Amino acid sequence: MSERHAFRQFDNIARKWRDLAERRRDYFVELYRSGRWQHYYGEDEFVLVMRDVMDVTETWARIAPRPAEQMLARDNAETTAIPEQRAA
């Protein structure tokens, strides 16, 4: 298996995990908005679970950025780069 193929496979798997984390986040947001969370969790427990869900989603977003996000990050890095100062 070529290195490029292995990277592409890893990238696809990571994006699937990110999608799963985002679907889970969306489910918990809807659970909160509808008020149904009160049937399953106490307030303190739900806050902890929601924080964990958000942290996991953010982590997967860093691990598996989408192509548009990668281009935006690259563009931002280029515009905020500090030019090297010349020695006097």
C-alpha positions in Angstrom: 0.0 0.0 0.0 1.4 3.3 -1.0 2.0 6.1 1.5 -0.5 8.3 -0.3 -3.2 5.6 -0.3 -2.7 5.0 3.5 -3.0 8.8 4.2 -6.1 9.0 2.1 -7.6 6.1 4.0 -6.7 7.6 7.4 -8.2 10.9 6.2 -11.5 9.2 5.2 -11.7 7.4 8.5 -11.0 10.6 10.5 -13.6 12.5 8.6 -16.2 9.8 9.4 -15.4 10.1 13.1 -15.7 13.9 12.8 -19.1 13.5 11.1 -20.2 11.1 13.9 -19.1 13.6 16.6 -21.0 16.4 14.9 -24.1 14.3 14.6 -23.8 13.5 18.3 -23.4 17.2 19.1 -26.4 18.1 17.0 -28.5 15.4 18.8 -27.5 16.9 22.2 -28.3 20.5 21.1 -31.7 19.3 19.9 -32.2 17.4 23.2 -31.4 20.7 25.0 -33.6 22.9 22.8 -36.6 20.5 23.2 -36.2 20.2 26.9 -36.2 16.4 26.6 -32.8 16.2 28.3 -34.7 16.6 31.6 -36.1 13.1 31.1 -32.6 11.5 31.0 -30.2 13.8 32.9 -30.0 16.0 36.0 -28.9 19.5 35.2 -25.3 19.1 36.5 -24.9 15.8 34.7 -26.2 17.2 31.4 -23.8 20.2 31.6 -20.9 17.8 32.0 -22.0 15.5 29.1 -22.6 18.6 26.9 -19.1 19.9 27.6 -17.6 16.6 26.8 -19.6 16.4 23.5 -18.5 19.9 22.5 -14.8 19.1 23.4 -14.9 15.9 21.4 -16.4 17.7 18.4 -13.8 20.4 18.5 -11.0 17.9 18.8 -12.2 16.0 15.7 -12.5 19.3 13.9 -8.8 19.9 14.5 -7.8 16.3 13.6 -9.9 16.1 10.4 -10.4 19.6 9.0 -12.5 19.8 5.8 -10.7 21.0 2.7 -12.3 24.5 2.8 -11.2 24.8 6.5 -7.7 23.8 5.5 -7.6 26.5 2.8 -9.0 29.1 5.1 -6.4 28.2 7.8 -3.6 28.3 5.3 -4.8 31.7 4.0 -5.0 33.1 7.5 -1.5 31.8 8.3 -0.1 33.5 5.2 -1.7 36.9 6.0 -0.7 36.9 9.6 2.9 35.7 9.1 5.4 38.1 10.5 8.0 39.1 7.9 11.6 38.3 8.9 13.6 41.3 10.0 16.9 41.9 8.3 20.0 42.0 10.3 21.4 45.5 10.7 
